[in-house]
Amino acid sequence: MQHPEPKAYQADPELVRKLGRVAVFMGGDSAERDVSLNSGKAVLSALLSAGVDAFSTDVRGCLLKTVENPGFDRVFIALHGRGGEDGTLQAILSQAGIPFTGSETLASALAMDKLRTKYVFEGCGLPTPKFRTMASEKEAEQIVSELRTPLSVKPSREGSSIGIRKVRTVEELVSAYRAAAERDSLVLVEEWIEGPEFTVSVLQDQALPAIGLSTDHEFYDYDAKYLADDTRYRIPCGLSAEDELQLQQLALDAFRVVGCRTWGRVDIMQDADGQFWLLEVNTVPGMTDHSLVPMAAKAAGISFEELVVRILEDTLGDADA
């Protein structure tokens, strides 16, 4: 199904005045640096096209330097992964009194930690696959006995599917644990849900059209997300209207219990019985030409330019609005 092209968008001049000078933070030092650079470039181009006074900053090294003589009024955070998405930068900008896009410190830190996000889901009665932490290779047999295979093994605090492996045997679990532990001292082992994958983007407390994902890769990994040209995206997502509403509501529930604001993306699996299972919440999703939030926004009639301006607009406090 073809969606109509969103109309050309130009930000209201009064809004542009209120936004002032905008710094797009991108790059960073995390494992997702390359994706962040692409996201930041796309965001900057869209802001400039919409008429916003914006410039880019490749944030590397000590984050405290970003608030020394800043020369900008607010920040569009396009940093993925550790340092930029995990609450560290958010805390620094908050302390400096500089408005920034997306979730605040606590929600950013929580969402970046997949294990503790799942504790919140579980505590709030939201469906998430069975899981446990793994602290040593010696636990492999017990974990396989408890959770059964196949399993997903992942560093708890990485994004973009970096370090994730699907395992079917004790030996594979040991190998995957070693690889994940090199990236993060906290390793999450999770029941593997066989079935279709969906993602729901959230914009200003509204769920955008769900996207169904399929790939010839074993799962929607880093290559499938950012490099491959054969990943398939379904909009409409292939669910009935009733099921899509249920999916969107589940995404909103997850977004809210983690405490997120303005925008983000929630990843969800569906099993053979039709049950939905929450995987994680992304507080600074990708904004590249392969990215899902712009794709969902377009399906809702929202251009990329309007999308980034609406995200940025939420940085205006009551005194500015």
Residue pairs with C-beta under 8 A, 6 or more apart in sequence:
1 235
1 236
3 235
3 298
3 299
3 301
4 301
5 298
6 297
6 298
6 301
6 302
6 303
6 306
7 303
8 303
8 305
9 50
9 303
9 305
9 306
9 309
10 50
10 51
10 305
11 19
11 50
11 51
11 52
11 305
11 309
13 51
15 309
15 313
16 51
16 52
16 53
18 316
18 320
18 321
19 52
19 53
19 73
19 74
19 312
19 313
19 315
19 316
20 53
20 72
20 73
20 74
21 53
21 54
21 55
21 71
21 72
21 73
22 47
22 52
22 53
22 54
22 55
22 72
22 73
22 74
22 75
22 76
22 312
23 54
23 55
23 56
23 57
23 70
23 71
23 72
23 74
23 75
23 76
24 40
24 43
24 44
24 47
24 54
24 55
24 56
24 57
24 75
24 76
24 78
25 40
25 57
25 59
25 66
25 75
25 76
25 77
25 78
25 79
25 84
25 89
26 36
26 37
26 39
26 40
26 41
26 43
26 44
26 56
26 57
26 58
26 59
26 78
26 79
27 33
27 36
27 37
27 40
27 58
27 59
27 60
27 79
28 36
28 58
28 59
28 60
28 79
28 80
28 81
28 83
28 84
29 60
29 61
29 82
29 83
30 36
30 79
30 80
30 81
30 82
30 83
30 84
30 85
30 159
31 81
31 82
31 158
31 160
31 162
31 183
32 80
32 81
32 159
32 160
32 162
33 81
35 80
35 160
35 226
35 286
35 288
36 78
36 79
36 80
36 81
36 84
37 58
38 286
38 288
38 289
39 78
39 80
39 286
39 287
39 288
39 291
40 56
40 58
40 78
40 79
40 287
41 56
42 287
42 288
42 289
42 294
42 304
43 76
43 78
43 287
43 308
44 54
44 55
44 56
46 304
46 305
46 307
46 308
46 309
47 54
47 76
47 305
47 308
47 309
47 312
48 54
49 305
50 305
50 306
50 308
50 309
52 309
52 312
54 76
55 72
57 66
59 66
59 79
59 83
59 84
59 89
63 83
63 88
63 89
63 92
64 92
66 89
66 92
66 93
67 92
67 93
67 95
67 96
67 98
70 96
70 98
72 98
73 98
73 99
74 98
74 99
74 100
74 101
74 312
74 315
75 93
75 98
75 99
75 100
75 101
75 315
76 100
76 101
76 308
76 311
76 312
77 84
77 85
77 89
77 90
77 100
77 101
77 102
77 284
78 284
78 287
79 85
79 89
79 284
80 159
80 160
80 284
80 286
81 158
81 159
81 160
82 88
82 112
82 157
82 158
83 89
84 284
85 108
85 112
85 159
85 283
85 284
86 108
86 109
86 112
86 113
86 157
87 105
87 106
87 107
87 108
87 109
87 110
87 112
89 100
90 100
90 102
90 103
90 104
90 105
90 108
91 105
93 99
93 100
94 100
94 104
94 105
99 315
99 316
99 317
100 315
101 262
101 263
101 311
101 312
101 314
101 315
102 108
102 260
102 261
102 262
102 263
102 264
102 283
102 284
102 311
103 111
103 258
103 259
103 260
103 261
103 262
103 264
103 283
104 259
104 261
106 259
107 258
107 259
107 260
107 261
107 283
108 283
108 284
110 116
110 117
110 120
110 258
110 259
111 117
111 258
111 260
111 264
111 280
111 281
111 282
111 283
112 157
112 159
112 283
113 156
113 157
113 186
114 154
114 156
114 157
114 188
114 280
115 131
115 133
115 156
115 186
115 188
116 156
117 258
117 280
117 281
118 128
118 131
118 188
118 190
120 257
120 258
121 127
121 128
121 254
121 257
121 278
122 128
124 253
124 257
126 250
126 253
126 254
126 257
126 278
127 250
127 275
127 276
127 277
127 278
128 277
128 278
128 279
129 152
129 190
129 191
129 192
129 193
129 269
129 277
129 279
130 147
130 190
130 191
131 147
131 188
131 189
131 190
131 191
132 143
132 146
132 147
132 189
133 156
133 186
133 187
133 188
133 189
134 140
134 143
134 153
134 173
134 177
134 187
134 188
134 189
135 187
137 174
137 177
137 178
140 170
140 173
140 174
140 177
141 170
143 151
143 173
143 189
144 151
144 169
144 170
144 173
147 189
147 190
147 191
148 191
149 167
149 168
149 169
149 192
150 166
150 167
150 168
150 192
150 194
151 166
151 167
151 168
151 173
151 189
151 190
151 191
151 192
152 164
152 165
152 166
152 167
152 189
152 190
152 191
152 192
153 164
153 165
153 166
153 167
153 173
153 176
153 177
153 180
153 187
153 188
153 189
153 190
154 161
154 163
154 164
154 165
154 180
154 187
154 188
154 190
155 162
155 163
155 180
155 181
155 183
155 184
155 186
155 187
155 188
156 184
156 186
156 187
156 188
157 184
157 186
158 183
158 184
159 282
160 222
160 225
160 226
160 286
161 219
161 220
161 221
161 222
161 225
162 183
162 222
163 179
163 180
163 183
163 184
164 219
164 221
165 172
165 175
165 176
165 179
165 180
166 192
166 218
166 219
167 173
167 175
167 176
173 189
177 187
177 189
180 187
181 187
193 269
193 270
193 271
193 277
194 271
194 272
195 269
195 270
195 271
195 272
196 212
196 213
196 214
196 238
196 269
196 270
197 212
197 213
197 214
197 219
197 220
197 267
197 268
197 269
197 270
198 210
198 211
198 212
198 213
198 237
198 239
198 247
198 267
198 268
198 269
198 270
198 276
199 210
199 211
199 213
199 265
199 266
199 267
199 268
199 292
199 296
200 207
200 208
200 210
200 211
200 247
200 248
200 250
200 251
200 265
200 266
200 268
200 296
201 207
201 208
201 211
201 263
201 264
201 265
201 285
201 292
201 293
201 296
201 297
202 208
202 251
202 252
202 255
202 260
202 263
202 264
202 265
202 266
203 262
203 263
203 293
203 297
203 302
203 307
203 310
203 311
204 262
204 263
204 310
204 314
205 252
207 248
207 249
207 251
207 252
208 293
208 296
208 297
208 299
208 300
208 302
209 235
209 236
209 237
209 244
209 296
209 299
209 300
210 235
210 237
210 239
210 244
210 247
210 248
210 251
210 296
211 233
211 234
211 235
211 237
211 292
211 295
211 296
211 299
212 233
212 234
212 235
212 237
212 238
212 239
213 220
213 231
213 232
213 233
213 234
214 231
214 232
214 234
215 221
215 224
215 228
215 230
215 231
215 232
216 230
217 223
217 224
217 228
220 231
224 231
225 231
225 286
225 290
226 286
226 288
226 290
227 290
231 290
233 292
233 295
235 295
235 296
235 299
236 244
237 244
237 247
239 247
243 274
246 276
247 268
247 276
250 266
250 268
250 276
250 278
251 266
251 268
254 266
254 278
254 281
255 264
255 266
255 281
258 281
260 281
260 283
261 314
262 311
262 314
263 285
263 293
263 311
263 314
264 281
264 282
264 283
264 284
264 285
265 281
265 282
265 285
265 292
265 293
266 278
266 280
266 281
266 282
267 278
267 279
267 280
267 281
267 282
268 276
268 277
268 278
268 279
269 276
269 277
269 279
270 276
270 277
271 277
285 291
285 292
285 293
286 292
286 293
287 293
287 294
287 308
293 307
294 304
294 307
297 303
297 304
297 306
297 307
298 304
302 310
